[in-house]
Amino acid sequence: MSNVTNGSNLADNSLVGLIQLNDKNVAEFTASDLVQPSEFMSRLPFFPASNGTQHKFLVETAAAGVSFRAVNSGVENSAGSEKIVTTDLKFLDGSWTRDVAIGQGFSKSKDAYYEKQTMKALNSAVSKSESSLIQGTDYDADGPDGLDDLVQDEMKVDAEGATGGTHVYMMILGEDAVAGVVGNEGKFEMSEIIQVPIADEAGKLYNVDSQSIGGYMAIQVAGKYSIAMAYNVASVDDKLLSKLFAKFPADRRNALRANGIVLMSVDAQMKLQDSRTATNPTGAPAPVPTDWNGLEIVVSDAVKDDYAKVTEESSSSSSN
């Protein structure tokens, strides 16, 4: 049995545990400890896409009918309905170039330097992908849809901040809920390192080591009741989080309690702390919030604090 816990950096269903560089798992690299996913990317489960660079999954749109009946009497139970959702993954490019003089002057070896550059490129790619997976096409028009694009109107709460503000999310993590998706069975293609001449600003040539590395990625929201979001959030308190929780129907709340998180910015976490301090009878500062009603609070720098004011009309027009 694996001694890696679910949600740790090298768990099979984590990003780093899943990604393969050609035929080599990232975990096999001696410098793999350089890959440090953020708190959110460590908690978000990742799975291979169902079909190369495209991911298809079923979403239940109506539950099957169930009725009581009297003895010797029939009923007409409606069949449940499902729809197939198709997501096109987007290519995440972590390619790099470095002056050959840097690699040759590295104190250990050139190979060690190359490996370090690969891991730095992956770190940068993971950081960029987090912003895309949360903010979606507003962050990068060429990237995948993010949480901001995928939350349904019925699962949104307008916190009525006068000038807009941040977003706060409550979600269920899992293969049948919110999860990251990596294309081509989790494989990031990595080329051989080659030397190519490039010109400096004066037009003079020098040689660089160059490597292309990249793979396909997206985020899945399998079903309307997998995630709720508050917008126009100027202040955060427990009442706001209760409103998000109330968006989930009773048959999804056990899954939320078992595999749910609250995602917010660091500033929003501080505001939640301030709200708890204000209601503390002793007047002592409240501890930094790490959970709400048993749900882990996860903070991310990729959650913006300066979203523009969204009206009900503009929210509806942008919904999927």
Sine and cosine of phi, psi and omega as CSV:
sin_phi,cos_phi,sin_psi,cos_psi,sin_omega,cos_omega
0.00,0.00,0.67,-0.74,-0.02,-1.00
-0.91,0.41,0.61,-0.79,0.09,-1.00
-0.99,-0.12,0.23,0.97,0.06,-1.00
-1.00,-0.08,0.83,-0.55,-0.06,-1.00
-0.99,0.12,0.44,-0.90,0.02,-1.00
-0.86,0.52,0.78,-0.63,0.01,-1.00
1.00,-0.08,-0.13,0.99,0.06,-1.00
-0.98,0.21,0.26,-0.97,-0.14,-0.99
-0.85,0.53,-0.52,0.86,-0.09,-1.00
-0.93,-0.36,0.24,0.97,0.09,-1.00
-0.88,0.47,0.50,-0.87,-0.05,-1.00
-0.84,0.54,-0.53,0.85,-0.04,-1.00
-0.98,-0.19,0.38,0.92,0.12,-0.99
-0.98,-0.19,0.26,-0.96,-0.04,-1.00
-0.87,0.48,-0.76,0.65,-0.05,-1.00
-0.94,0.35,-0.55,0.83,0.03,-1.00
-0.94,0.33,-0.40,0.92,-0.07,-1.00
-1.00,-0.04,-0.64,0.77,-0.11,-0.99
-0.86,0.51,0.72,-0.69,0.14,-0.99
-0.90,-0.44,0.73,-0.68,0.13,-0.99
-1.00,-0.10,0.97,-0.25,-0.21,-0.98
0.83,0.55,-0.93,-0.38,0.01,-1.00
-0.95,-0.33,0.30,0.95,-0.06,-1.00
-0.88,-0.47,0.81,-0.59,0.02,-1.00
-0.95,0.32,0.60,-0.80,0.00,-1.00
-0.83,0.56,-0.56,0.83,-0.04,-1.00
-0.89,0.45,-0.33,0.95,-0.03,-1.00
-0.99,0.12,-0.23,0.97,0.00,-1.00
-0.95,0.30,0.68,-0.73,0.00,-1.00
-0.90,0.44,-0.42,0.91,-0.01,-1.00
-0.98,-0.21,0.37,0.93,-0.09,-1.00
-0.90,0.44,-0.34,0.94,0.02,-1.00
-0.94,0.35,-0.12,0.99,0.08,-1.00
-0.97,0.24,-0.34,0.94,0.03,-1.00
-0.99,0.13,0.94,-0.35,-0.10,-0.99
-0.84,-0.55,1.00,0.07,0.05,-1.00
-0.88,0.48,0.46,-0.89,0.03,-1.00
-0.93,0.36,0.06,-1.00,0.00,-1.00
-0.86,0.51,-0.69,0.72,-0.01,-1.00
-0.93,0.36,-0.71,0.71,-0.03,-1.00
-0.93,0.37,-0.40,0.92,0.09,-1.00
-0.97,0.25,-0.55,0.84,-0.02,-1.00
-0.99,0.10,-0.48,0.88,-0.04,-1.00
-0.95,0.31,0.87,-0.50,0.05,-1.00
-0.95,0.31,0.54,-0.84,0.03,-1.00
-0.83,-0.56,0.58,-0.82,0.01,-1.00
-0.66,-0.75,0.44,-0.90,0.06,-1.00
-0.92,0.39,0.56,-0.83,0.07,-1.00
-0.89,0.46,0.47,-0.88,-0.05,-1.00
-0.95,0.32,-0.39,0.92,-0.07,-1.00
-0.46,-0.89,0.99,0.16,0.08,-1.00
0.90,0.44,-0.95,-0.32,-0.01,-1.00
-0.97,-0.26,0.28,0.96,0.05,-1.00
-0.75,-0.66,0.63,-0.78,-0.05,-1.00
-0.82,-0.58,0.81,-0.59,0.04,-1.00
-0.88,-0.47,0.68,-0.74,0.03,-1.00
-0.53,-0.85,0.40,-0.92,-0.02,-1.00
-1.00,0.00,0.65,-0.76,0.08,-1.00
-0.83,-0.57,0.83,-0.56,0.05,-1.00
-0.96,0.27,0.82,-0.57,-0.02,-1.00
-0.97,-0.26,-0.34,0.94,0.05,-1.00
-0.44,-0.90,0.74,-0.67,0.00,-1.00
-0.96,0.27,0.48,-0.88,0.06,-1.00
-0.91,0.41,0.58,-0.81,0.00,-1.00
-0.96,0.28,0.63,-0.78,0.04,-1.00
-0.69,-0.72,0.72,-0.70,-0.04,-1.00
-0.64,-0.77,0.48,-0.88,0.24,-0.97
-0.97,0.23,0.45,-0.89,0.08,-1.00
-0.58,-0.81,0.44,-0.90,0.09,-1.00
-0.98,0.18,0.38,-0.93,0.04,-1.00
-0.85,0.52,0.69,-0.72,0.02,-1.00
0.91,0.42,0.35,0.94,0.07,-1.00
-0.82,-0.58,0.66,-0.75,-0.02,-1.00
-1.00,-0.06,0.19,-0.98,0.08,-1.00
-0.69,-0.72,0.34,-0.94,0.09,-1.00
-0.92,-0.38,0.99,-0.15,0.01,-1.00
-1.00,-0.08,0.80,-0.60,0.03,-1.00
-0.95,0.30,0.57,-0.82,0.04,-1.00
-0.97,0.26,0.54,-0.84,0.12,-0.99
-0.93,0.38,0.34,-0.94,0.01,-1.00
-0.77,-0.63,0.52,-0.85,0.00,-1.00
-0.69,-0.72,0.36,-0.93,0.12,-0.99
-0.75,-0.66,0.45,-0.89,0.05,-1.00
-1.00,-0.09,0.81,-0.59,0.04,-1.00
-0.96,-0.27,0.75,-0.66,-0.01,-1.00
-0.91,-0.41,0.78,-0.62,0.02,-1.00
-0.88,-0.48,0.81,-0.59,0.10,-0.99
-1.00,0.03,0.87,-0.50,0.02,-1.00
-0.96,0.29,0.44,-0.90,-0.01,-1.00
-0.92,-0.38,0.52,-0.86,-0.09,-1.00
-0.99,0.15,0.81,-0.59,0.04,-1.00
-0.97,-0.25,0.90,-0.43,-0.13,-0.99
-0.98,-0.21,0.88,-0.47,0.03,-1.00
-0.91,-0.42,0.47,0.88,-0.06,-1.00
-0.89,0.45,0.45,-0.89,-0.02,-1.00
-0.59,-0.81,0.39,-0.92,0.13,-0.99
-0.69,-0.72,0.60,-0.80,0.03,-1.00
-0.61,-0.80,0.57,-0.82,0.09,-1.00
-0.84,0.54,0.73,-0.68,-0.03,-1.00
-0.86,0.51,-0.44,0.90,-0.03,-1.00
-0.91,0.42,-0.49,0.87,-0.01,-1.00
-0.94,0.35,-0.73,0.69,0.00,-1.00
-0.90,0.44,-0.65,0.76,-0.02,-1.00
-0.93,0.36,-0.43,0.90,-0.01,-1.00
-1.00,-0.07,0.06,1.00,-0.01,-1.00
-0.92,0.39,0.69,-0.72,-0.17,-0.99
-0.91,0.42,-0.48,0.88,-0.05,-1.00
-1.00,-0.01,-0.98,0.18,0.03,-1.00
-0.38,-0.92,0.28,-0.96,0.02,-1.00
-0.90,0.43,-0.63,0.78,0.01,-1.00
-0.89,0.46,-0.64,0.77,0.02,-1.00
-0.90,0.43,-0.59,0.80,0.03,-1.00
-0.91,0.41,-0.69,0.72,0.02,-1.00
-0.87,0.50,-0.70,0.72,0.00,-1.00
-0.88,0.47,-0.64,0.77,0.03,-1.00
-0.89,0.45,-0.66,0.75,0.01,-1.00
-0.91,0.42,-0.61,0.79,0.04,-1.00
-0.88,0.48,-0.71,0.70,-0.01,-1.00
-0.92,0.38,-0.60,0.80,0.05,-1.00
-0.90,0.43,-0.62,0.78,0.03,-1.00
-0.90,0.43,-0.64,0.77,0.03,-1.00
-0.92,0.40,-0.65,0.76,0.05,-1.00
-0.85,0.53,-0.72,0.69,0.00,-1.00
-0.90,0.44,-0.64,0.76,0.00,-1.00
-0.91,0.41,-0.66,0.75,0.01,-1.00
-0.89,0.45,-0.66,0.75,0.01,-1.00
-0.89,0.45,-0.71,0.71,0.00,-1.00
-0.91,0.41,-0.65,0.76,-0.04,-1.00
-0.90,0.43,-0.54,0.84,0.02,-1.00
-0.88,0.48,-0.70,0.72,0.03,-1.00
-0.89,0.45,-0.64,0.77,0.02,-1.00
-0.93,0.37,-0.66,0.75,-0.04,-1.00
-0.93,0.38,-0.41,0.91,0.04,-1.00
-1.00,-0.06,-0.81,0.58,-0.11,-0.99
-1.00,0.10,-0.35,0.94,0.06,-1.00
0.96,0.29,-0.57,-0.82,-0.13,-0.99
-0.95,0.31,-0.26,0.96,0.11,-0.99
-0.93,0.37,-0.47,0.88,0.05,-1.00
-0.99,0.15,-0.71,0.71,-0.03,-1.00
-0.56,-0.83,0.94,-0.33,-0.06,-1.00
-0.88,0.48,-0.41,0.91,0.00,-1.00
-1.00,-0.02,-0.05,1.00,-0.02,-1.00
-1.00,0.00,-0.04,-1.00,-0.01,-1.00
-0.98,0.20,0.25,-0.97,0.19,-0.98
-0.87,0.49,0.60,-0.80,0.01,-1.00
-0.91,-0.41,-0.13,-0.99,0.00,-1.00
-0.84,0.54,-0.65,0.76,-0.01,-1.00
-0.87,0.49,-0.51,0.86,0.00,-1.00
-0.99,0.13,-0.43,0.90,-0.25,-0.97
-0.98,-0.21,-0.26,0.97,0.03,-1.00
-0.93,0.36,0.75,-0.66,-0.01,-1.00
-0.99,0.16,0.46,-0.89,-0.05,-1.00
-0.82,0.57,-0.64,0.77,-0.04,-1.00
-0.91,0.42,-0.29,0.96,-0.04,-1.00
-0.97,-0.26,0.30,0.95,0.00,-1.00
-0.96,-0.28,0.53,-0.85,0.06,-1.00
-0.83,-0.56,0.84,-0.54,0.07,-1.00
-1.00,0.07,0.93,-0.36,0.00,-1.00
-0.99,0.16,-0.07,1.00,0.17,-0.99
0.90,0.44,0.55,0.83,0.15,-0.99
-0.90,0.43,0.70,-0.72,-0.15,-0.99
-0.89,0.45,-0.56,0.83,-0.05,-1.00
-0.87,-0.49,0.39,0.92,-0.05,-1.00
1.00,-0.08,-0.68,-0.74,0.00,-1.00
0.68,-0.74,-0.57,-0.82,-0.08,-1.00
-0.99,-0.17,-0.01,-1.00,0.14,-0.99
-0.90,-0.44,0.54,-0.84,0.13,-0.99
-0.78,-0.62,0.75,-0.67,-0.09,-1.00
-0.89,-0.46,0.57,-0.82,0.18,-0.98
-0.80,-0.60,0.80,-0.60,-0.14,-0.99
-0.53,-0.85,0.39,-0.92,0.12,-0.99
-0.99,-0.15,0.81,-0.59,0.03,-1.00
-1.00,-0.08,0.65,-0.76,0.05,-1.00
0.40,-0.91,0.22,-0.98,-0.05,-1.00
-0.90,0.44,-0.45,0.89,0.03,-1.00
-0.97,-0.24,0.34,0.94,-0.01,-1.00
-0.63,-0.78,-0.87,-0.50,0.02,-1.00
-1.00,-0.10,0.82,-0.57,-0.03,-1.00
-0.40,-0.92,0.45,-0.89,0.15,-0.99
-0.99,0.14,0.44,-0.90,-0.01,-1.00
-0.75,-0.66,0.75,-0.66,0.03,-1.00
-0.88,-0.47,0.73,-0.68,-0.08,-1.00
-0.98,0.19,0.19,-0.98,0.09,-1.00
0.78,0.62,0.72,0.69,0.04,-1.00
0.86,0.51,0.51,0.86,0.05,-1.00
0.99,0.11,0.18,0.98,-0.11,-0.99
-1.00,0.00,0.82,-0.58,0.21,-0.98
-0.99,-0.14,0.84,-0.54,-0.01,-1.00
-0.97,0.22,0.72,-0.70,-0.04,-1.00
-0.78,-0.62,0.86,-0.51,-0.03,-1.00
-0.98,0.19,0.21,-0.98,0.20,-0.98
-0.92,0.39,0.48,-0.88,0.05,-1.00
-0.99,0.15,0.81,-0.59,-0.04,-1.00
-0.83,-0.56,0.37,-0.93,0.10,-1.00
-0.98,-0.19,0.75,-0.66,0.04,-1.00
-0.70,-0.72,0.55,-0.83,0.06,-1.00
-0.99,0.11,0.66,-0.75,0.13,-0.99
-0.73,-0.68,0.29,-0.96,-0.05,-1.00
-0.98,-0.18,0.62,-0.78,0.11,-0.99
-0.99,0.14,-0.10,-0.99,-0.06,-1.00
-0.90,0.44,-0.40,0.92,0.01,-1.00
-1.00,0.00,0.01,1.00,0.00,-1.00
1.00,0.03,0.09,1.00,0.00,-1.00
-1.00,0.04,0.62,-0.78,-0.09,-1.00
-1.00,0.05,0.58,-0.81,0.21,-0.98
-0.53,-0.85,0.31,-0.95,-0.08,-1.00
-1.00,-0.08,0.60,-0.80,0.08,-1.00
-0.79,-0.61,0.49,-0.87,0.23,-0.97
-0.99,0.10,0.69,-0.73,-0.06,-1.00
-0.69,-0.73,0.63,-0.77,0.04,-1.00
-0.60,-0.80,0.73,-0.68,0.11,-0.99
-0.99,-0.14,0.68,-0.74,0.01,-1.00
-0.51,-0.86,0.70,-0.71,0.00,-1.00
0.00,-1.00,0.23,-0.97,0.01,-1.00
-0.31,-0.95,0.09,-1.00,-0.07,-1.00
-0.99,-0.15,0.62,-0.78,-0.10,-1.00
-0.50,-0.87,0.47,-0.88,0.10,-1.00
-0.33,-0.95,0.03,-1.00,0.11,-0.99
-0.82,-0.58,0.62,-0.79,-0.03,-1.00
-0.95,-0.32,0.71,-0.70,0.19,-0.98
-0.86,-0.51,0.99,-0.12,-0.13,-0.99
-1.00,0.04,0.99,0.12,0.07,-1.00
0.94,-0.34,0.58,-0.81,-0.05,-1.00
-0.84,0.54,-0.62,0.78,-0.11,-0.99
-1.00,0.00,0.46,0.89,0.07,-1.00
-1.00,-0.08,-0.34,0.94,-0.08,-1.00
-0.43,-0.90,0.61,-0.79,0.14,-0.99
-0.82,-0.58,0.45,-0.89,-0.06,-1.00
-0.62,-0.79,0.71,-0.71,0.17,-0.99
-0.99,-0.16,0.67,-0.75,0.02,-1.00
-0.77,-0.64,0.14,-0.99,-0.14,-0.99
0.81,0.59,0.70,0.71,-0.09,-1.00
-1.00,-0.08,0.95,-0.32,0.07,-1.00
-0.99,-0.11,-0.47,0.88,0.04,-1.00
-0.62,-0.78,0.44,-0.90,-0.06,-1.00
-0.83,-0.56,0.77,-0.64,0.10,-1.00
-0.59,-0.81,0.06,-1.00,-0.05,-1.00
-0.91,0.41,-0.48,0.88,0.02,-1.00
-0.90,0.43,-0.65,0.76,0.04,-1.00
-0.88,0.47,-0.69,0.72,0.01,-1.00
-0.91,0.41,-0.56,0.83,0.07,-1.00
-0.90,0.44,-0.60,0.80,0.04,-1.00
-0.91,0.42,-0.62,0.79,0.06,-1.00
-0.91,0.42,-0.71,0.71,0.00,-1.00
-0.86,0.51,-0.63,0.78,-0.04,-1.00
-0.92,0.39,-0.29,0.96,0.03,-1.00
-0.94,0.33,-0.36,0.93,-0.02,-1.00
-1.00,0.06,0.77,-0.63,0.04,-1.00
-0.92,0.38,0.29,-0.96,-0.10,-1.00
-0.84,0.55,-0.58,0.81,-0.06,-1.00
-0.98,0.22,-0.03,1.00,0.07,-1.00
-0.94,-0.35,-0.14,0.99,-0.10,-0.99
-0.96,0.29,-0.51,0.86,0.07,-1.00
-0.91,0.42,-0.66,0.75,0.06,-1.00
-0.90,0.43,-0.62,0.79,0.03,-1.00
-0.90,0.44,-0.70,0.71,0.01,-1.00
-0.90,0.43,-0.57,0.82,-0.05,-1.00
-0.98,0.17,-0.62,0.79,-0.14,-0.99
-0.73,-0.69,0.43,0.90,-0.07,-1.00
-0.99,-0.16,0.38,-0.92,0.12,-0.99
-0.66,-0.75,0.32,-0.95,0.21,-0.98
-0.93,-0.37,0.82,-0.57,-0.03,-1.00
-0.94,-0.33,0.76,-0.65,0.00,-1.00
-0.43,-0.91,0.13,-0.99,0.07,-1.00
-0.99,0.16,0.23,-0.97,0.06,-1.00
-0.89,0.46,-0.63,0.77,0.01,-1.00
-0.90,0.44,-0.64,0.77,0.04,-1.00
-0.91,0.42,-0.61,0.80,0.05,-1.00
-0.89,0.46,-0.65,0.76,0.04,-1.00
-0.90,0.43,-0.62,0.78,0.02,-1.00
-0.92,0.39,-0.60,0.80,0.08,-1.00
-0.90,0.43,-0.65,0.76,0.06,-1.00
-0.88,0.48,-0.70,0.72,0.02,-1.00
-0.88,0.48,-0.64,0.77,-0.02,-1.00
-0.91,0.41,-0.56,0.83,0.02,-1.00
-0.97,0.23,-0.51,0.86,0.08,-1.00
-0.91,0.40,-0.65,0.76,-0.04,-1.00
-0.90,0.44,-0.45,0.89,-0.01,-1.00
-0.98,-0.20,0.15,0.99,0.00,-1.00
-0.99,0.13,0.86,-0.51,-0.08,-1.00
-0.90,0.44,-0.38,0.92,-0.01,-1.00
-0.99,0.11,-0.32,0.95,-0.05,-1.00
0.99,0.17,-0.06,1.00,0.02,-1.00
-0.96,0.29,0.54,-0.84,0.02,-1.00
-0.85,0.53,0.71,-0.71,0.06,-1.00
-0.94,0.33,0.48,-0.88,0.06,-1.00
-0.91,0.41,0.37,-0.93,0.06,-1.00
-0.87,0.48,0.82,-0.57,-0.07,-1.00
-0.91,0.40,0.77,-0.64,0.07,-1.00
-0.89,-0.46,-0.16,0.99,0.05,-1.00
-0.40,-0.92,0.30,-0.95,0.14,-0.99
-0.72,-0.69,0.89,-0.45,0.04,-1.00
0.80,0.60,0.60,0.80,0.01,-1.00
1.00,0.01,-0.16,0.99,0.04,-1.00
-1.00,0.03,0.78,-0.63,0.00,-1.00
-0.90,0.43,0.71,-0.70,0.12,-0.99
-1.00,-0.02,0.86,-0.52,0.00,-1.00
-0.92,-0.38,0.77,-0.64,-0.01,-1.00
-0.96,-0.29,0.51,-0.86,-0.02,-1.00
-0.55,-0.84,0.70,-0.71,0.10,-0.99
-0.94,0.33,-0.24,0.97,0.00,-1.00
-0.99,0.16,-0.15,0.99,0.09,-1.00
-1.00,0.07,0.89,-0.45,-0.07,-1.00
-0.96,0.29,0.47,-0.88,0.09,-1.00
-0.96,-0.27,-0.04,1.00,-0.12,-0.99
-0.80,-0.60,0.64,0.77,0.13,-0.99
-0.88,0.47,0.59,-0.81,0.06,-1.00
-0.94,0.35,0.40,-0.92,0.06,-1.00
-0.83,0.55,0.75,-0.66,0.02,-1.00
-0.91,-0.42,0.81,-0.58,0.07,-1.00
-1.00,0.02,0.26,-0.96,0.01,-1.00
-0.86,0.50,-0.60,0.80,-0.03,-1.00
-0.93,0.38,-0.71,0.70,-0.04,-1.00
-0.94,0.35,-0.53,0.85,0.06,-1.00
-0.90,0.43,-0.69,0.72,-0.04,-1.00
-0.92,0.40,-0.63,0.78,-0.06,-1.00
-0.94,0.33,-0.40,0.91,-0.02,-1.00
-1.00,-0.07,-0.07,1.00,-0.06,-1.00
-0.96,0.29,0.49,-0.87,0.10,-0.99
-0.98,0.17,0.00,0.00,0.00,0.00
